[in-house]
């Protein structure tokens, strides 16, 4: 089974599923937003210049992805955020 990198920002409840090799630095050439009505939320698909799917952004990830996946994801923390405000 292949390892898939997943990052999760709990502050904004957004996750990103990387479908490239862990060390690869592939840039997105095109983003396709899925219809939020059809998926009951916002999911964006990122494609590289050759049209290959390289990643999936999931907003409202807490309601879209399994809890075990979010628990094991790399936690993203925003630099400079002040949670005391």
Backbone atoms as SQL, in Angstrom:
CREATE TABLE atoms (id INTEGER PRIMARY KEY, chain TEXT, resi INTEGER, resn TEXT, atom TEXT, x REAL, y REAL, z REAL);
INSERT INTO atoms VALUES
  (1, 'A', 1, 'UNK', 'N', 0.839, -1.177, 0.000),
  (2, 'A', 1, 'UNK', 'CA', 0.000, 0.000, 0.000),
  (3, 'A', 1, 'UNK', 'C', 0.886, 1.242, 0.000),
  (4, 'A', 2, 'UNK', 'N', 0.535, 2.199, -0.811),
  (5, 'A', 2, 'UNK', 'CA', 1.316, 3.428, -0.922),
  (6, 'A', 2, 'UNK', 'C', 0.995, 4.360, 0.242),
  (7, 'A', 3, 'UNK', 'N', 2.034, 5.072, 0.698),
  (8, 'A', 3, 'UNK', 'CA', 1.816, 6.102, 1.707),
  (9, 'A', 3, 'UNK', 'C', 1.303, 7.353, 1.015),
  (10, 'A', 4, 'UNK', 'N', 0.264, 7.929, 1.566),
  (11, 'A', 4, 'UNK', 'CA', -0.288, 9.158, 1.011),
  (12, 'A', 4, 'UNK', 'C', -0.158, 10.238, 2.073),
  (13, 'A', 5, 'UNK', 'N', 0.386, 11.369, 1.669),
  (14, 'A', 5, 'UNK', 'CA', 0.567, 12.484, 2.591),
  (15, 'A', 5, 'UNK', 'C', -0.734, 13.283, 2.677),
  (16, 'A', 6, 'UNK', 'N', -1.142, 13.565, 3.909),
  (17, 'A', 6, 'UNK', 'CA', -2.331, 14.370, 4.154),
  (18, 'A', 6, 'UNK', 'C', -1.960, 15.437, 5.170),
  (19, 'A', 7, 'UNK', 'N', -2.316, 16.682, 4.876),
  (20, 'A', 7, 'UNK', 'CA', -2.141, 17.754, 5.848),
  (21, 'A', 7, 'UNK', 'C', -3.514, 18.245, 6.272),
  (22, 'A', 8, 'UNK', 'N', -3.580, 18.761, 7.501),
  (23, 'A', 8, 'UNK', 'CA', -4.861, 19.234, 8.027),
  (24, 'A', 8, 'UNK', 'C', -4.648, 20.486, 8.860),
  (25, 'A', 9, 'UNK', 'N', -5.422, 21.514, 8.552),
  (26, 'A', 9, 'UNK', 'CA', -5.407, 22.759, 9.318),
  (27, 'A', 9, 'UNK', 'C', -6.723, 22.808, 10.083),
  (28, 'A', 10, 'UNK', 'N', -6.652, 22.472, 11.368),
  (29, 'A', 10, 'UNK', 'CA', -7.861, 22.394, 12.193),
  (30, 'A', 10, 'UNK', 'C', -8.519, 23.764, 12.358),
  (31, 'A', 11, 'UNK', 'N', -7.704, 24.824, 12.356),
  (32, 'A', 11, 'UNK', 'CA', -8.231, 26.171, 12.542),
  (33, 'A', 11, 'UNK', 'C', -9.263, 26.527, 11.480),
  (34, 'A', 12, 'UNK', 'N', -8.989, 26.149, 10.235),
  (35, 'A', 12, 'UNK', 'CA', -9.915, 26.453, 9.142),
  (36, 'A', 12, 'UNK', 'C', -10.638, 25.205, 8.635),
  (37, 'A', 13, 'UNK', 'N', -10.381, 24.062, 9.291),
  (38, 'A', 13, 'UNK', 'CA', -11.010, 22.785, 8.947),
  (39, 'A', 13, 'UNK', 'C', -10.818, 22.442, 7.477),
  (40, 'A', 14, 'UNK', 'N', -9.550, 22.515, 7.027),
  (41, 'A', 14, 'UNK', 'CA', -9.209, 22.213, 5.637),
  (42, 'A', 14, 'UNK', 'C', -8.108, 21.156, 5.591),
  (43, 'A', 15, 'UNK', 'N', -8.271, 20.200, 4.698),
  (44, 'A', 15, 'UNK', 'CA', -7.276, 19.144, 4.519),
  (45, 'A', 15, 'UNK', 'C', -6.798, 19.134, 3.072),
  (46, 'A', 16, 'UNK', 'N', -5.588, 18.627, 2.880),
  (47, 'A', 16, 'UNK', 'CA', -5.057, 18.460, 1.527),
  (48, 'A', 16, 'UNK', 'C', -4.475, 17.060, 1.424),
  (49, 'A', 17, 'UNK', 'N', -4.915, 16.332, 0.399),
  (50, 'A', 17, 'UNK', 'CA', -4.434, 14.980, 0.136),
  (51, 'A', 17, 'UNK', 'C', -3.503, 15.055, -1.069),
  (52, 'A', 18, 'UNK', 'N', -2.233, 14.740, -0.842),
  (53, 'A', 18, 'UNK', 'CA', -1.219, 14.788, -1.905),
  (54, 'A', 18, 'UNK', 'C', -1.189, 13.451, -2.634),
  (55, 'A', 19, 'UNK', 'N', -1.275, 13.497, -3.955),
  (56, 'A', 19, 'UNK', 'CA', -1.245, 12.274, -4.761),
  (57, 'A', 19, 'UNK', 'C', 0.041, 12.180, -5.581),
  (58, 'A', 20, 'UNK', 'N', 1.093, 12.808, -5.076),
  (59, 'A', 20, 'UNK', 'CA', 2.404, 12.753, -5.721),
  (60, 'A', 20, 'UNK', 'C', 3.371, 12.067, -4.760),
  (61, 'A', 21, 'UNK', 'N', 4.563, 11.762, -5.258),
  (62, 'A', 21, 'UNK', 'CA', 5.570, 11.179, -4.386),
  (63, 'A', 21, 'UNK', 'C', 5.889, 12.172, -3.270),
  (64, 'A', 22, 'UNK', 'N', 6.133, 11.688, -2.058),
  (65, 'A', 22, 'UNK', 'CA', 6.323, 12.585, -0.914),
  (66, 'A', 22, 'UNK', 'C', 7.376, 13.676, -1.116),
  (67, 'A', 23, 'UNK', 'N', 8.468, 13.404, -1.816),
  (68, 'A', 23, 'UNK', 'CA', 9.509, 14.403, -2.016),
  (69, 'A', 23, 'UNK', 'C', 9.300, 15.250, -3.271),
  (70, 'A', 24, 'UNK', 'N', 8.317, 14.919, -4.062),
  (71, 'A', 24, 'UNK', 'CA', 8.090, 15.642, -5.322),
  (72, 'A', 24, 'UNK', 'C', 7.593, 17.057, -5.049),
  (73, 'A', 25, 'UNK', 'N', 8.077, 17.985, -5.829),
  (74, 'A', 25, 'UNK', 'CA', 7.635, 19.387, -5.744),
  (75, 'A', 25, 'UNK', 'C', 6.890, 19.719, -7.031),
  (76, 'A', 26, 'UNK', 'N', 5.687, 19.227, -7.144),
  (77, 'A', 26, 'UNK', 'CA', 4.884, 19.413, -8.345),
  (78, 'A', 26, 'UNK', 'C', 3.951, 20.592, -8.127),
  (79, 'A', 27, 'UNK', 'N', 3.911, 21.485, -9.119),
  (80, 'A', 27, 'UNK', 'CA', 3.027, 22.645, -9.021),
  (81, 'A', 27, 'UNK', 'C', 1.711, 22.368, -9.729),
  (82, 'A', 28, 'UNK', 'N', 0.673, 22.930, -9.165),
  (83, 'A', 28, 'UNK', 'CA', -0.645, 22.809, -9.769),
  (84, 'A', 28, 'UNK', 'C', -0.732, 23.750, -10.972),
  (85, 'A', 29, 'UNK', 'N', -1.147, 23.214, -12.103),
  (86, 'A', 29, 'UNK', 'CA', -1.328, 24.029, -13.301),
  (87, 'A', 29, 'UNK', 'C', -2.794, 24.414, -13.483),
  (88, 'A', 30, 'UNK', 'N', -3.672, 23.601, -12.887),
  (89, 'A', 30, 'UNK', 'CA', -5.106, 23.853, -13.052),
  (90, 'A', 30, 'UNK', 'C', -5.855, 23.283, -11.856),
  (91, 'A', 31, 'UNK', 'N', -6.847, 24.037, -11.396),
  (92, 'A', 31, 'UNK', 'CA', -7.680, 23.591, -10.289),
  (93, 'A', 31, 'UNK', 'C', -9.109, 23.473, -10.788),
  (94, 'A', 32, 'UNK', 'N', -9.749, 22.365, -10.442),
  (95, 'A', 32, 'UNK', 'CA', -11.138, 22.150, -10.808),
  (96, 'A', 32, 'UNK', 'C', -11.967, 22.087, -9.535),
  (97, 'A', 33, 'UNK', 'N', -12.845, 23.073, -9.300),
  (98, 'A', 33, 'UNK', 'CA', -13.706, 23.009, -8.121),
  (99, 'A', 33, 'UNK', 'C', -14.901, 22.098, -8.389),
  (100, 'A', 34, 'UNK', 'N', -15.142, 21.157, -7.497),
  (101, 'A', 34, 'UNK', 'CA', -16.327, 20.309, -7.611),
  (102, 'A', 34, 'UNK', 'C', -17.542, 21.132, -7.215),
  (103, 'A', 35, 'UNK', 'N', -18.659, 20.828, -7.779),
  (104, 'A', 35, 'UNK', 'CA', -19.892, 21.548, -7.488),
  (105, 'A', 35, 'UNK', 'C', -20.241, 21.383, -6.012),
  (106, 'A', 36, 'UNK', 'N', -20.235, 22.491, -5.246),
  (107, 'A', 36, 'UNK', 'CA', -20.489, 22.383, -3.805),
  (108, 'A', 36, 'UNK', 'C', -21.867, 21.833, -3.465),
  (109, 'A', 37, 'UNK', 'N', -22.830, 21.990, -4.351),
  (110, 'A', 37, 'UNK', 'CA', -24.162, 21.446, -4.100),
  (111, 'A', 37, 'UNK', 'C', -24.126, 19.923, -4.204),
  (112, 'A', 38, 'UNK', 'N', -23.444, 19.406, -5.227),
  (113, 'A', 38, 'UNK', 'CA', -23.372, 17.959, -5.433),
  (114, 'A', 38, 'UNK', 'C', -22.615, 17.240, -4.323),
  (115, 'A', 39, 'UNK', 'N', -21.568, 17.879, -3.771),
  (116, 'A', 39, 'UNK', 'CA', -20.745, 17.215, -2.756),
  (117, 'A', 39, 'UNK', 'C', -21.018, 17.742, -1.353),
  (118, 'A', 40, 'UNK', 'N', -21.994, 18.631, -1.222),
  (119, 'A', 40, 'UNK', 'CA', -22.370, 19.204, 0.070),
  (120, 'A', 40, 'UNK', 'C', -21.160, 19.805, 0.779),
  (121, 'A', 41, 'UNK', 'N', -20.417, 20.609, 0.059),
  (122, 'A', 41, 'UNK', 'CA', -19.224, 21.252, 0.601),
  (123, 'A', 41, 'UNK', 'C', -18.339, 21.705, -0.542),
  (124, 'A', 42, 'UNK', 'N', -17.090, 21.952, -0.246),
  (125, 'A', 42, 'UNK', 'CA', -16.173, 22.397, -1.291),
  (126, 'A', 42, 'UNK', 'C', -14.981, 21.462, -1.363),
  (127, 'A', 43, 'UNK', 'N', -14.790, 20.893, -2.528),
  (128, 'A', 43, 'UNK', 'CA', -13.650, 20.019, -2.805),
  (129, 'A', 43, 'UNK', 'C', -13.033, 20.492, -4.108),
  (130, 'A', 44, 'UNK', 'N', -11.717, 20.725, -4.073),
  (131, 'A', 44, 'UNK', 'CA', -10.990, 21.193, -5.253),
  (132, 'A', 44, 'UNK', 'C', -9.997, 20.127, -5.689),
  (133, 'A', 45, 'UNK', 'N', -9.951, 19.873, -6.984),
  (134, 'A', 45, 'UNK', 'CA', -9.000, 18.923, -7.559),
  (135, 'A', 45, 'UNK', 'C', -7.893, 19.702, -8.255),
  (136, 'A', 46, 'UNK', 'N', -6.638, 19.381, -7.936),
  (137, 'A', 46, 'UNK', 'CA', -5.489, 20.035, -8.565),
  (138, 'A', 46, 'UNK', 'C', -4.845, 19.094, -9.574),
  (139, 'A', 47, 'UNK', 'N', -4.538, 19.648, -10.760),
  (140, 'A', 47, 'UNK', 'CA', -3.918, 18.884, -11.842),
  (141, 'A', 47, 'UNK', 'C', -2.595, 19.517, -12.237),
  (142, 'A', 48, 'UNK', 'N', -1.633, 18.685, -12.664),
  (143, 'A', 48, 'UNK', 'CA', -0.361, 19.222, -13.149),
  (144, 'A', 48, 'UNK', 'C', -0.474, 19.578, -14.634),
  (145, 'A', 49, 'UNK', 'N', 0.634, 19.984, -15.239),
  (146, 'A', 49, 'UNK', 'CA', 0.623, 20.419, -16.640),
  (147, 'A', 49, 'UNK', 'C', 0.287, 19.294, -17.615),
  (148, 'A', 50, 'UNK', 'N', 0.506, 18.034, -17.200),
  (149, 'A', 50, 'UNK', 'CA', 0.178, 16.895, -18.066),
  (150, 'A', 50, 'UNK', 'C', -1.264, 16.407, -17.851),
  (151, 'A', 51, 'UNK', 'N', -2.016, 17.098, -16.981),
  (152, 'A', 51, 'UNK', 'CA', -3.397, 16.710, -16.731),
  (153, 'A', 51, 'UNK', 'C', -3.569, 15.619, -15.695),
  (154, 'A', 52, 'UNK', 'N', -2.496, 15.297, -14.957),
  (155, 'A', 52, 'UNK', 'CA', -2.584, 14.274, -13.912),
  (156, 'A', 52, 'UNK', 'C', -3.082, 14.891, -12.613),
  (157, 'A', 53, 'UNK', 'N', -3.940, 14.168, -11.918),
  (158, 'A', 53, 'UNK', 'CA', -4.445, 14.605, -10.620),
  (159, 'A', 53, 'UNK', 'C', -3.308, 14.524, -9.605),
  (160, 'A', 54, 'UNK', 'N', -2.980, 15.658, -8.985),
  (161, 'A', 54, 'UNK', 'CA', -1.858, 15.686, -8.044),
  (162, 'A', 54, 'UNK', 'C', -2.286, 15.934, -6.598),
  (163, 'A', 55, 'UNK', 'N', -3.513, 16.404, -6.389),
  (164, 'A', 55, 'UNK', 'CA', -3.941, 16.646, -5.021),
  (165, 'A', 55, 'UNK', 'C', -5.409, 16.993, -4.921),
  (166, 'A', 56, 'UNK', 'N', -5.924, 16.831, -3.708),
  (167, 'A', 56, 'UNK', 'CA', -7.330, 17.114, -3.437),
  (168, 'A', 56, 'UNK', 'C', -7.409, 17.983, -2.189),
  (169, 'A', 57, 'UNK', 'N', -8.018, 19.147, -2.331),
  (170, 'A', 57, 'UNK', 'CA', -8.245, 20.034, -1.187),
  (171, 'A', 57, 'UNK', 'C', -9.682, 19.819, -0.712),
  (172, 'A', 58, 'UNK', 'N', -9.834, 19.619, 0.585),
  (173, 'A', 58, 'UNK', 'CA', -11.159, 19.368, 1.155),
  (174, 'A', 58, 'UNK', 'C', -11.434, 20.412, 2.226),
  (175, 'A', 59, 'UNK', 'N', -12.411, 21.275, 1.960),
  (176, 'A', 59, 'UNK', 'CA', -12.839, 22.252, 2.947),
  (177, 'A', 59, 'UNK', 'C', -13.981, 21.635, 3.750),
  (178, 'A', 60, 'UNK', 'N', -14.134, 22.054, 4.991),
  (179, 'A', 60, 'UNK', 'CA', -15.069, 21.398, 5.921),
  (180, 'A', 60, 'UNK', 'C', -14.689, 19.927, 6.048),
  (181, 'A', 61, 'UNK', 'N', -13.380, 19.699, 6.161),
  (182, 'A', 61, 'UNK', 'CA', -12.833, 18.346, 6.164),
  (183, 'A', 61, 'UNK', 'C', -13.360, 17.493, 7.310),
  (184, 'A', 62, 'UNK', 'N', -13.664, 18.111, 8.431),
  (185, 'A', 62, 'UNK', 'CA', -14.173, 17.365, 9.572),
  (186, 'A', 62, 'UNK', 'C', -15.469, 16.635, 9.289),
  (187, 'A', 63, 'UNK', 'N', -16.234, 17.126, 8.348),
  (188, 'A', 63, 'UNK', 'CA', -17.490, 16.459, 7.997),
  (189, 'A', 63, 'UNK', 'C', -17.371, 15.624, 6.722),
  (190, 'A', 64, 'UNK', 'N', -16.223, 15.667, 6.057),
  (191, 'A', 64, 'UNK', 'CA', -16.054, 14.952, 4.781),
  (192, 'A', 64, 'UNK', 'C', -15.089, 13.770, 4.852),
  (193, 'A', 65, 'UNK', 'N', -14.112, 13.842, 5.760),
  (194, 'A', 65, 'UNK', 'CA', -13.081, 12.806, 5.819),
  (195, 'A', 65, 'UNK', 'C', -13.188, 12.022, 7.122),
  (196, 'A', 66, 'UNK', 'N', -12.738, 10.770, 7.107),
  (197, 'A', 66, 'UNK', 'CA', -12.787, 9.967, 8.325),
  (198, 'A', 66, 'UNK', 'C', -11.904, 10.574, 9.426),
  (199, 'A', 67, 'UNK', 'N', -12.358, 10.466, 10.647),
  (200, 'A', 67, 'UNK', 'CA', -11.637, 11.020, 11.796),
  (201, 'A', 67, 'UNK', 'C', -10.209, 10.465, 11.887),
  (202, 'A', 68, 'UNK', 'N', -10.034, 9.144, 11.636),
  (203, 'A', 68, 'UNK', 'CA', -8.695, 8.557, 11.738),
  (204, 'A', 68, 'UNK', 'C', -7.725, 9.224, 10.768),
  (205, 'A', 69, 'UNK', 'N', -8.210, 9.637, 9.599),
  (206, 'A', 69, 'UNK', 'CA', -7.358, 10.281, 8.609),
  (207, 'A', 69, 'UNK', 'C', -6.931, 11.665, 9.092),
  (208, 'A', 70, 'UNK', 'N', -7.870, 12.417, 9.651),
  (209, 'A', 70, 'UNK', 'CA', -7.538, 13.747, 10.170),
  (210, 'A', 70, 'UNK', 'C', -6.624, 13.646, 11.382),
  (211, 'A', 71, 'UNK', 'N', -6.813, 12.633, 12.215),
  (212, 'A', 71, 'UNK', 'CA', -5.963, 12.436, 13.398),
  (213, 'A', 71, 'UNK', 'C', -4.517, 12.111, 12.999),
  (214, 'A', 72, 'UNK', 'N', -4.349, 11.362, 11.923),
  (215, 'A', 72, 'UNK', 'CA', -3.005, 10.958, 11.506),
  (216, 'A', 72, 'UNK', 'C', -2.361, 11.945, 10.529),
  (217, 'A', 73, 'UNK', 'N', -3.110, 12.947, 10.076),
  (218, 'A', 73, 'UNK', 'CA', -2.584, 13.931, 9.121),
  (219, 'A', 73, 'UNK', 'C', -1.543, 14.828, 9.786),
  (220, 'A', 74, 'UNK', 'N', -0.651, 15.377, 8.956),
  (221, 'A', 74, 'UNK', 'CA', 0.290, 16.389, 9.442),
  (222, 'A', 74, 'UNK', 'C', -0.534, 17.614, 9.820),
  (223, 'A', 75, 'UNK', 'N', -0.357, 18.093, 11.023),
  (224, 'A', 75, 'UNK', 'CA', -1.110, 19.260, 11.476),
  (225, 'A', 75, 'UNK', 'C', -0.426, 20.530, 10.988),
  (226, 'A', 76, 'UNK', 'N', -1.185, 21.380, 10.342),
  (227, 'A', 76, 'UNK', 'CA', -0.669, 22.641, 9.816),
  (228, 'A', 76, 'UNK', 'C', -1.036, 23.735, 10.809),
  (229, 'A', 77, 'UNK', 'N', -0.057, 24.524, 11.178),
  (230, 'A', 77, 'UNK', 'CA', -0.312, 25.650, 12.068),
  (231, 'A', 77, 'UNK', 'C', 0.090, 26.919, 11.344),
  (232, 'A', 78, 'UNK', 'N', -0.783, 27.876, 11.372),
  (233, 'A', 78, 'UNK', 'CA', -0.508, 29.145, 10.695),
  (234, 'A', 78, 'UNK', 'C', 0.466, 29.973, 11.512),
  (235, 'A', 79, 'UNK', 'N', 1.497, 30.476, 10.856),
  (236, 'A', 79, 'UNK', 'CA', 2.492, 31.310, 11.498),
  (237, 'A', 79, 'UNK', 'C', 1.883, 32.684, 11.772),
  (238, 'A', 80, 'UNK', 'N', 2.092, 33.182, 12.977),
  (239, 'A', 80, 'UNK', 'CA', 1.633, 34.519, 13.311),
  (240, 'A', 80, 'UNK', 'C', 0.186, 34.599, 13.736),
  (241, 'A', 81, 'UNK', 'N', -0.496, 33.474, 13.829),
  (242, 'A', 81, 'UNK', 'CA', -1.894, 33.540, 14.261),
  (243, 'A', 81, 'UNK', 'C', -1.929, 33.710, 15.776),
  (244, 'A', 82, 'UNK', 'N', -2.792, 34.573, 16.226),
  (245, 'A', 82, 'UNK', 'CA', -2.943, 34.828, 17.646),
  (246, 'A', 82, 'UNK', 'C', -4.294, 34.320, 18.087),
  (247, 'A', 83, 'UNK', 'N', -4.327, 33.188, 18.769),
  (248, 'A', 83, 'UNK', 'CA', -5.580, 32.553, 19.152),
  (249, 'A', 83, 'UNK', 'C', -6.222, 33.247, 20.350),
  (250, 'A', 84, 'UNK', 'N', -5.532, 34.213, 20.966),
  (251, 'A', 84, 'UNK', 'CA', -6.097, 34.869, 22.134),
  (252, 'A', 84, 'UNK', 'C', -7.037, 36.006, 21.765),
  (253, 'A', 85, 'UNK', 'N', -7.097, 36.363, 20.505),
  (254, 'A', 85, 'UNK', 'CA', -7.985, 37.453, 20.075),
  (255, 'A', 85, 'UNK', 'C', -9.408, 37.020, 20.013);
